[in-house]
């Protein structure tokens, strides 16, 4: 009997696959799609809506010192809010309900650069044109049955004032109306005694490009953004630890996901960020007819996948090889010796990494879990080559002694075949066994000449 096994030598992912299947025109695998079968509900938060309701001076077309600006957002909620009745317009509210969004973002994207939330609360008679503010926005969200999401300002005040400013926003939204929460007491005074329990907050918006034409002009470096986001997140969560905060990335087509700004922010924000805000600008449909627009939208997912594919990563490696910055040996060391765990965590010692994880190092856990994910993904890829006819998956190597890793891999691939761990390296045993077979006459010794036995390995 020939057993079909997948060997995963963990650390360097190796696979030895034995299969007796020979594909012919008659037995080619067939994928059948049952379009009528429901696998489960789609997460409604995938489908969001953005409402722009802030002061656009210095952001859009109006000059930063203009006497007037477009007030359709702060007064009418971009056509969703009737300031006379203090309710949503039924017609536009019905349109939004018809597309069933799960989340509504406020006060917009770039408008957050210039947004001071304290202008959007208080008695309506004292707010001037700001008739659609925070309380009205929450009321609109509840009317539309959508989850509120706030874009927290990144540039509206001096950076040292932003943590307190953001913490007071959370207090206004989520704290109980008790004397130790003065902004929540104001909320109660202005007619809203119960906390709103807002959960989602984005820390800035596309902060890499600065605050447009606002005065004074400001633009964070990645390190400055990390410091801003970290201090703001800490201040906000000190008021309500249950909230979720997201950090922003460089917007684009999707091909720049690994740009230097993003990579530095990923690493620096990992200890405190709950999610990452990604802005894909595409597909371009402004000048397309409806049929072409639909086709472009349907193809955009594939374009994103190609932009972030291994081919794109390989292209970056090729550019590095021919950049003149590194010798052949240096490139080899960067890829083979200094990649993976070493690149992210500065060590390949799993025991050290596990100690860091036990000590609360969330970034170390993220990278370790990513390695486990990659191992499981490779095992799944090998299983497809065998048409899923796998008898067992064997985990080897010293790291296979680590029960968390083995259990996590097992939870992901056990549906393919039973997973067995054989911890340790057996190189010395194999050498001793070979020597014994020669000494006992079971095999003849071979002389290693240094000449490859397969010419294709030569250059």
KEVO-174321 format. One record per residue (C-alpha): x, z, y. Coordinates in Angstrom, 2 decimals. Layout:
residues N
+---------+---------+---------+
:    east :      up :   north :
+---------+---------+---------+
:       X :       Z :       Y :
...
+---------+---------+---------+
***
This chain:
residues 459
+---------+---------+---------+
:    east :      up :   north :
+---------+---------+---------+
:    0.00 :    0.00 :    0.00 :
:    1.25 :   -0.85 :    3.48 :
:    0.34 :    1.77 :    6.07 :
:   -0.20 :    0.72 :    9.65 :
:    1.46 :    3.25 :   11.89 :
:    2.32 :    3.61 :   15.56 :
:    5.52 :    5.57 :   16.18 :
:    5.78 :    6.94 :   19.71 :
:    9.27 :    8.25 :   20.39 :
:    8.39 :   10.24 :   23.45 :
:   10.72 :    9.97 :   26.44 :
:   11.72 :    6.43 :   25.57 :
:    8.45 :    4.90 :   24.41 :
:    9.29 :    3.10 :   21.18 :
:    6.83 :    1.64 :   18.72 :
:    7.19 :    0.33 :   15.20 :
:    4.05 :   -1.42 :   14.06 :
:    3.36 :   -2.59 :   10.52 :
:    0.34 :   -4.80 :    9.96 :
:   -0.78 :   -7.11 :    7.18 :
:   -3.30 :   -8.94 :    9.35 :
:   -2.73 :  -12.66 :    9.85 :
:   -4.93 :  -14.20 :   12.52 :
:   -6.51 :  -17.59 :   11.81 :
:   -9.16 :  -19.61 :   13.55 :
:  -11.70 :  -17.99 :   11.24 :
:  -10.86 :  -14.34 :   11.88 :
:   -9.93 :  -14.23 :   15.57 :
:  -11.18 :  -11.04 :   17.26 :
:  -14.45 :  -11.42 :   19.13 :
:  -15.54 :   -9.33 :   22.11 :
:  -19.31 :   -8.96 :   22.44 :
:  -20.91 :   -7.69 :   25.65 :
:  -24.31 :   -6.03 :   25.58 :
:  -25.45 :   -6.33 :   29.18 :
:  -28.63 :   -4.43 :   28.39 :
:  -26.88 :   -1.27 :   27.26 :
:  -26.54 :    1.54 :   29.80 :
:  -23.27 :    3.44 :   29.48 :
:  -24.12 :    6.01 :   32.13 :
:  -24.92 :    6.44 :   35.81 :
:  -22.60 :    5.02 :   38.48 :
:  -21.15 :    7.66 :   40.79 :
:  -23.16 :    7.27 :   44.00 :
:  -20.19 :    8.38 :   46.10 :
:  -18.57 :    5.03 :   45.32 :
:  -21.02 :    3.41 :   47.73 :
:  -20.57 :    4.74 :   51.25 :
:  -21.57 :    3.89 :   54.77 :
:  -19.69 :    4.38 :   58.04 :
:  -21.36 :    5.42 :   61.28 :
:  -19.39 :    5.19 :   64.53 :
:  -20.47 :    7.81 :   67.05 :
:  -17.72 :    8.88 :   69.43 :
:  -15.93 :    7.97 :   72.66 :
:  -14.27 :    4.59 :   72.16 :
:  -12.25 :    4.54 :   75.37 :
:   -8.63 :    3.76 :   74.64 :
:   -9.61 :    2.83 :   71.07 :
:  -11.58 :   -0.38 :   71.35 :
:  -12.16 :   -2.66 :   74.34 :
:  -12.67 :   -0.02 :   77.03 :
:   -9.64 :    1.19 :   78.92 :
:   -8.67 :    4.83 :   78.36 :
:   -9.60 :    5.73 :   81.94 :
:  -12.77 :    3.61 :   82.14 :
:  -15.67 :    5.20 :   83.99 :
:  -18.10 :    4.09 :   81.30 :
:  -18.08 :    3.18 :   77.62 :
:  -20.37 :    2.01 :   74.83 :
:  -22.75 :    4.89 :   74.17 :
:  -24.80 :    3.33 :   71.37 :
:  -23.07 :    5.57 :   68.85 :
:  -23.23 :    8.93 :   70.60 :
:  -26.78 :    8.38 :   71.86 :
:  -28.51 :    6.28 :   69.18 :
:  -26.33 :    6.73 :   66.11 :
:  -25.78 :    2.95 :   66.12 :
:  -29.51 :    2.35 :   65.90 :
:  -30.29 :    4.98 :   63.27 :
:  -31.29 :    7.83 :   65.59 :
:  -34.16 :    8.06 :   68.07 :
:  -33.13 :   10.57 :   70.77 :
:  -36.70 :   10.72 :   72.10 :
:  -38.24 :   11.91 :   68.83 :
:  -35.03 :   13.54 :   67.59 :
:  -35.56 :   11.82 :   64.26 :
:  -34.18 :    8.72 :   62.51 :
:  -35.76 :    5.40 :   63.40 :
:  -38.04 :    4.69 :   60.39 :
:  -37.17 :    0.99 :   60.27 :
:  -33.39 :    1.31 :   60.16 :
:  -33.55 :    4.41 :   57.97 :
:  -35.59 :    2.40 :   55.45 :
:  -32.93 :   -0.32 :   55.45 :
:  -30.20 :    2.19 :   54.69 :
:  -32.29 :    3.80 :   51.95 :
:  -32.82 :    0.40 :   50.36 :
:  -29.08 :    0.03 :   49.66 :
:  -28.91 :    3.64 :   48.40 :
:  -25.49 :    4.75 :   49.72 :
:  -24.13 :    8.00 :   48.37 :
:  -22.04 :    9.07 :   51.37 :
:  -21.98 :    8.60 :   55.14 :
:  -18.76 :    8.95 :   57.14 :
:  -18.78 :   10.35 :   60.69 :
:  -17.77 :    9.88 :   63.49 :
:  -16.10 :    6.71 :   62.20 :
:  -12.56 :    5.59 :   61.60 :
:  -10.31 :    4.94 :   64.58 :
:  -12.84 :    6.67 :   66.83 :
:  -11.64 :    9.92 :   65.27 :
:   -8.35 :    9.56 :   67.18 :
:  -10.24 :   10.43 :   70.34 :
:  -12.97 :   12.69 :   68.90 :
:  -13.46 :   16.25 :   70.11 :
:  -16.28 :   17.62 :   67.96 :
:  -17.16 :   20.32 :   70.50 :
:  -18.61 :   17.63 :   72.78 :
:  -21.11 :   16.79 :   70.02 :
:  -22.72 :   20.24 :   69.64 :
:  -24.77 :   22.52 :   71.86 :
:  -28.15 :   22.26 :   73.61 :
:  -29.22 :   18.64 :   74.06 :
:  -29.95 :   19.29 :   77.72 :
:  -26.29 :   20.12 :   78.27 :
:  -24.78 :   17.25 :   76.29 :
:  -25.52 :   14.33 :   78.57 :
:  -25.33 :   11.09 :   76.61 :
:  -24.17 :   12.87 :   73.44 :
:  -27.67 :   12.97 :   71.96 :
:  -26.48 :   12.07 :   68.47 :
:  -24.00 :   14.76 :   67.53 :
:  -23.11 :   16.87 :   64.53 :
:  -26.48 :   18.56 :   63.97 :
:  -28.28 :   15.23 :   64.31 :
:  -25.82 :   13.59 :   61.93 :
:  -26.44 :   16.27 :   59.29 :
:  -30.18 :   15.87 :   59.73 :
:  -29.80 :   12.09 :   59.30 :
:  -27.75 :   12.58 :   56.10 :
:  -30.45 :   14.78 :   54.63 :
:  -33.14 :   12.32 :   55.58 :
:  -31.20 :    9.51 :   53.88 :
:  -30.16 :   11.69 :   50.91 :
:  -26.44 :   10.99 :   51.43 :
:  -23.39 :   13.23 :   51.28 :
:  -21.77 :   13.86 :   54.70 :
:  -18.06 :   13.15 :   55.17 :
:  -16.16 :   14.07 :   58.33 :
:  -13.13 :   12.27 :   59.72 :
:  -11.06 :   15.04 :   61.29 :
:   -9.24 :   14.05 :   64.46 :
:   -5.51 :   13.45 :   64.27 :
:   -4.72 :   12.82 :   67.94 :
:   -7.51 :   14.15 :   70.22 :
:   -5.60 :   17.31 :   71.17 :
:   -1.94 :   18.37 :   71.24 :
:   -0.78 :   18.65 :   67.65 :
:   -0.27 :   22.42 :   67.84 :
:   -3.96 :   22.87 :   68.75 :
:   -5.37 :   20.74 :   65.93 :
:   -5.34 :   23.33 :   63.07 :
:   -7.47 :   25.80 :   65.06 :
:   -9.72 :   22.98 :   66.27 :
:  -10.35 :   21.76 :   62.70 :
:  -10.83 :   25.30 :   61.35 :
:  -13.50 :   25.96 :   63.96 :
:  -15.25 :   22.75 :   62.89 :
:  -15.42 :   24.05 :   59.31 :
:  -16.65 :   27.39 :   60.63 :
:  -19.41 :   25.66 :   62.58 :
:  -20.43 :   23.61 :   59.56 :
:  -20.07 :   25.99 :   56.65 :
:  -19.68 :   29.63 :   57.63 :
:  -22.51 :   32.18 :   57.58 :
:  -23.89 :   33.09 :   60.98 :
:  -22.27 :   36.52 :   61.26 :
:  -20.40 :   38.10 :   64.19 :
:  -17.02 :   37.39 :   62.56 :
:  -17.85 :   33.65 :   62.70 :
:  -18.58 :   32.95 :   66.40 :
:  -18.99 :   29.20 :   65.97 :
:  -21.48 :   29.73 :   63.16 :
:  -23.33 :   32.11 :   65.46 :
:  -23.51 :   29.30 :   68.03 :
:  -24.93 :   27.00 :   65.35 :
:  -27.66 :   29.57 :   64.69 :
:  -28.29 :   30.02 :   68.41 :
:  -28.77 :   26.26 :   68.74 :
:  -31.41 :   26.16 :   66.03 :
:  -29.56 :   25.81 :   62.73 :
:  -29.11 :   29.23 :   61.12 :
:  -28.12 :   28.10 :   57.62 :
:  -24.66 :   26.70 :   56.79 :
:  -24.50 :   22.93 :   56.20 :
:  -22.02 :   23.26 :   53.29 :
:  -20.13 :   20.05 :   54.06 :
:  -17.58 :   19.36 :   51.33 :
:  -15.61 :   16.20 :   52.24 :
:  -13.07 :   15.84 :   55.06 :
:  -10.58 :   13.05 :   55.79 :
:   -7.51 :   14.18 :   57.72 :
:   -7.18 :   11.49 :   60.35 :
:   -7.70 :    7.77 :   60.00 :
:   -4.96 :    5.18 :   59.50 :
:   -2.72 :    7.60 :   61.35 :
:    0.36 :    5.45 :   60.77 :
:   -0.66 :    3.10 :   63.59 :
:   -1.07 :    5.78 :   66.24 :
:   -3.90 :    6.42 :   68.69 :
:   -4.14 :    2.87 :   70.10 :
:   -4.19 :    2.92 :   73.91 :
:   -5.17 :    6.58 :   74.38 :
:   -3.20 :    8.63 :   76.88 :
:   -0.76 :   10.05 :   76.03 :
:    0.17 :    7.56 :   73.34 :
:    1.13 :    9.14 :   70.02 :
:    2.12 :    7.88 :   66.59 :
:    3.04 :   10.03 :   63.59 :
:    6.01 :    9.40 :   61.35 :
:    5.25 :   10.14 :   57.69 :
:    6.94 :   13.54 :   58.01 :
:    4.93 :   14.34 :   61.16 :
:    1.69 :   13.30 :   59.47 :
:    2.45 :   15.48 :   56.44 :
:    3.07 :   18.46 :   58.73 :
:   -0.14 :   17.77 :   60.69 :
:   -2.22 :   17.33 :   57.54 :
:   -0.71 :   20.35 :   55.79 :
:   -1.27 :   22.77 :   58.66 :
:   -4.77 :   21.45 :   59.34 :
:   -5.74 :   21.61 :   55.65 :
:   -4.47 :   25.19 :   55.37 :
:   -6.41 :   26.28 :   58.46 :
:   -9.61 :   24.60 :   57.27 :
:   -9.40 :   26.03 :   53.76 :
:   -8.76 :   29.50 :   55.14 :
:  -12.34 :   29.28 :   56.47 :
:  -13.85 :   27.62 :   53.38 :
:  -11.63 :   27.23 :   50.30 :
:  -14.27 :   25.07 :   48.56 :
:  -13.87 :   22.05 :   50.84 :
:  -11.98 :   18.91 :   49.78 :
:   -9.45 :   17.28 :   52.12 :
:   -8.03 :   13.79 :   51.84 :
:   -4.87 :   12.24 :   53.28 :
:   -4.73 :    8.73 :   54.67 :
:   -2.55 :    5.76 :   53.75 :
:   -1.45 :    2.54 :   55.39 :
:   -4.36 :    0.07 :   55.42 :
:   -3.91 :   -3.44 :   54.09 :
:   -4.67 :   -5.92 :   51.34 :
:   -3.70 :   -3.52 :   48.56 :
:   -0.24 :   -5.00 :   48.04 :
:    1.38 :   -2.36 :   50.24 :
:    0.23 :    0.68 :   48.25 :
:    3.88 :    1.61 :   47.57 :
:    5.23 :    1.15 :   51.11 :
:    7.68 :    3.81 :   52.40 :
:    5.06 :    5.49 :   54.62 :
:    2.67 :    5.92 :   51.70 :
:    5.29 :    7.06 :   49.21 :
:    6.55 :    9.79 :   51.51 :
:    3.01 :   10.97 :   52.21 :
:    2.11 :   10.97 :   48.49 :
:    5.04 :   13.26 :   47.75 :
:    4.68 :   15.52 :   50.78 :
:    0.90 :   15.90 :   50.69 :
:    0.54 :   16.42 :   46.94 :
:    0.53 :   20.25 :   47.13 :
:   -2.51 :   20.40 :   49.42 :
:   -4.42 :   17.08 :   49.28 :
:   -7.51 :   16.81 :   47.09 :
:   -7.89 :   13.04 :   47.38 :
:   -6.29 :    9.97 :   48.94 :
:   -8.03 :    7.68 :   51.44 :
:   -7.31 :    4.01 :   50.69 :
:   -8.45 :    1.24 :   53.04 :
:   -8.50 :   -2.23 :   51.47 :
:   -9.23 :   -4.89 :   54.08 :
:  -10.70 :   -7.70 :   52.09 :
:  -11.98 :  -10.02 :   51.14 :
:  -12.23 :  -11.97 :   54.40 :
:  -15.81 :  -13.22 :   54.50 :
:  -16.59 :  -13.58 :   58.21 :
:  -16.62 :  -17.38 :   58.22 :
:  -17.97 :  -17.97 :   54.70 :
:  -21.40 :  -19.09 :   53.60 :
:  -23.34 :  -16.71 :   51.32 :
:  -22.21 :  -18.40 :   48.08 :
:  -18.55 :  -18.39 :   49.05 :
:  -18.89 :  -14.82 :   50.33 :
:  -20.21 :  -13.70 :   46.93 :
:  -17.42 :  -15.50 :   45.10 :
:  -14.76 :  -13.93 :   47.34 :
:  -16.24 :  -10.49 :   46.83 :
:  -16.36 :  -10.93 :   43.05 :
:  -12.72 :  -12.09 :   42.97 :
:  -11.35 :   -9.34 :   45.19 :
:  -10.98 :   -6.82 :   42.38 :
:   -8.71 :   -9.24 :   40.51 :
:   -6.71 :   -9.84 :   43.68 :
:   -6.13 :   -6.10 :   44.07 :
:   -5.13 :   -5.81 :   40.43 :
:   -2.62 :   -8.63 :   40.80 :
:   -1.25 :   -7.16 :   44.02 :
:   -0.53 :   -3.87 :   42.26 :
:    0.45 :   -5.35 :   38.91 :
:    3.69 :   -5.03 :   37.00 :
:    4.63 :   -8.53 :   38.20 :
:    4.61 :   -7.28 :   41.77 :
:    6.69 :   -4.23 :   40.79 :
:    9.12 :   -6.44 :   38.87 :
:    9.44 :   -8.63 :   41.94 :
:   10.46 :   -5.61 :   43.99 :
:   13.12 :   -4.77 :   41.39 :
:   14.46 :   -8.34 :   41.50 :
:   14.74 :   -8.12 :   45.29 :
:   16.69 :   -4.88 :   44.99 :
:   19.04 :   -6.48 :   42.44 :
:   19.89 :   -9.31 :   44.83 :
:   19.80 :   -7.29 :   48.06 :
:   23.55 :   -6.72 :   48.00 :
:   23.00 :   -2.98 :   48.45 :
:   23.71 :   -2.02 :   44.85 :
:   26.22 :   -2.95 :   42.19 :
:   25.06 :   -3.90 :   38.71 :
:   26.01 :   -0.45 :   37.44 :
:   24.15 :    1.26 :   40.28 :
:   20.98 :   -0.75 :   39.55 :
:   21.27 :    0.09 :   35.86 :
:   21.58 :    3.80 :   36.67 :
:   18.64 :    3.67 :   39.12 :
:   16.36 :    2.13 :   36.52 :
:   17.54 :    3.74 :   33.28 :
:   19.01 :    7.09 :   34.28 :
:   17.31 :    7.96 :   37.54 :
:   13.77 :    6.67 :   37.08 :
:   10.68 :    8.47 :   35.83 :
:   10.84 :   12.25 :   35.85 :
:   14.30 :   12.30 :   37.44 :
:   13.19 :   10.15 :   40.37 :
:   10.13 :   12.29 :   41.10 :
:   11.30 :   15.77 :   40.11 :
:   15.09 :   15.60 :   40.16 :
:   15.40 :   16.51 :   36.48 :
:   14.51 :   15.26 :   33.01 :
:   14.62 :   18.76 :   31.53 :
:   11.06 :   19.26 :   30.29 :
:   11.52 :   23.02 :   29.90 :
:   12.47 :   23.26 :   33.56 :
:    9.49 :   21.10 :   34.55 :
:    7.12 :   23.25 :   32.49 :
:    8.46 :   26.38 :   34.20 :
:    7.82 :   24.75 :   37.57 :
:    4.27 :   23.91 :   36.53 :
:    3.69 :   27.50 :   35.37 :
:    4.97 :   28.62 :   38.78 :
:    2.28 :   26.59 :   40.55 :
:    4.17 :   23.36 :   41.30 :
:    1.20 :   20.97 :   41.51 :
:    3.37 :   17.92 :   42.12 :
:    5.35 :   18.59 :   38.94 :
:    2.08 :   18.82 :   36.99 :
:    0.87 :   15.58 :   38.55 :
:    4.01 :   13.72 :   37.46 :
:    4.01 :   15.30 :   33.99 :
:    0.35 :   14.36 :   33.51 :
:    1.15 :   10.83 :   34.71 :
:    3.83 :   10.55 :   32.01 :
:    1.30 :   11.68 :   29.39 :
:   -1.15 :    9.09 :   30.70 :
:    1.46 :    6.34 :   30.39 :
:    2.34 :    7.35 :   26.84 :
:   -1.32 :    7.26 :   25.84 :
:   -1.76 :    3.90 :   27.54 :
:    1.15 :    2.38 :   25.64 :
:   -0.19 :    3.70 :   22.34 :
:   -3.54 :    2.08 :   23.15 :
:   -1.80 :   -1.20 :   23.94 :
:    0.02 :   -1.18 :   20.59 :
:   -3.25 :   -0.43 :   18.80 :
:   -4.82 :   -3.61 :   20.17 :
:   -2.03 :   -5.68 :   18.61 :
:   -3.09 :   -4.23 :   15.26 :
:   -6.78 :   -4.94 :   15.97 :
:   -7.35 :   -1.18 :   15.94 :
:   -6.47 :   -0.96 :   12.23 :
:   -4.09 :    1.99 :   12.59 :
:   -3.66 :    4.62 :    9.88 :
:   -1.77 :    7.18 :   11.95 :
:   -0.02 :    7.79 :   15.27 :
:    3.24 :    9.70 :   14.92 :
:    4.76 :   11.53 :   17.88 :
:    8.49 :   12.17 :   17.58 :
:   11.34 :   13.48 :   19.72 :
:   12.21 :   16.90 :   21.03 :
:    9.40 :   16.86 :   23.56 :
:    6.88 :   16.63 :   20.72 :
:    7.36 :   20.40 :   20.35 :
:    5.42 :   20.84 :   23.60 :
:    1.82 :   21.57 :   22.58 :
:    0.15 :   20.67 :   25.91 :
:    1.65 :   17.18 :   25.83 :
:    0.74 :   16.62 :   22.19 :
:   -2.82 :   17.88 :   22.68 :
:   -3.34 :   15.77 :   25.81 :
:   -2.10 :   12.63 :   24.07 :
:   -4.23 :   13.46 :   21.03 :
:   -7.35 :   13.85 :   23.20 :
:   -6.82 :   10.35 :   24.58 :
:   -5.90 :    8.37 :   21.44 :
:   -7.29 :   10.34 :   18.49 :
:  -10.23 :    7.92 :   18.39 :
:   -7.76 :    5.22 :   17.27 :
:   -6.22 :    7.18 :   14.39 :
:   -5.13 :   10.73 :   13.51 :
:   -2.20 :   11.95 :   15.62 :
:    0.67 :   13.81 :   13.95 :
:    3.65 :   15.40 :   15.69 :
:    7.13 :   15.38 :   14.10 :
:    9.23 :   17.28 :   16.65 :
:   12.96 :   16.81 :   16.95 :
:   15.54 :   14.08 :   16.68 :
:   16.74 :   12.97 :   13.26 :
:   19.84 :   10.95 :   14.16 :
:   22.29 :   13.34 :   12.44 :
:   20.10 :   13.56 :    9.35 :
:   19.94 :    9.76 :    9.19 :
:   23.75 :    9.46 :    9.49 :
:   24.31 :   12.10 :    6.83 :
:   21.79 :   10.44 :    4.53 :
:   23.52 :    7.06 :    4.94 :
:   26.92 :    8.55 :    4.21 :
:   25.53 :   10.26 :    1.11 :
:   24.11 :    6.99 :   -0.22 :
:   27.49 :    5.31 :    0.20 :
:   29.39 :    8.21 :   -1.40 :
:   27.05 :    8.25 :   -4.40 :
:   27.27 :    4.50 :   -4.88 :
:   23.69 :    3.75 :   -3.88 :
:   24.80 :    1.46 :   -1.04 :
:   27.93 :   -0.44 :   -0.09 :
:   29.57 :    0.49 :    3.23 :
:   29.29 :   -2.02 :    6.07 :
:   31.99 :   -2.72 :    8.62 :
:   30.84 :   -2.77 :   12.24 :
:   32.58 :   -5.65 :   14.00 :
:   30.97 :   -5.29 :   17.42 :
:   29.53 :   -8.80 :   17.10 :
:   25.75 :   -8.84 :   17.56 :
:   23.93 :   -9.81 :   14.39 :
:   21.33 :  -11.70 :   16.47 :
:   22.79 :  -14.22 :   18.87 :
:   19.89 :  -13.98 :   21.32 :
:   21.23 :  -10.64 :   22.56 :
:   24.32 :  -12.40 :   23.98 :
:   24.39 :  -13.66 :   27.54 :
+---------+---------+---------+
***
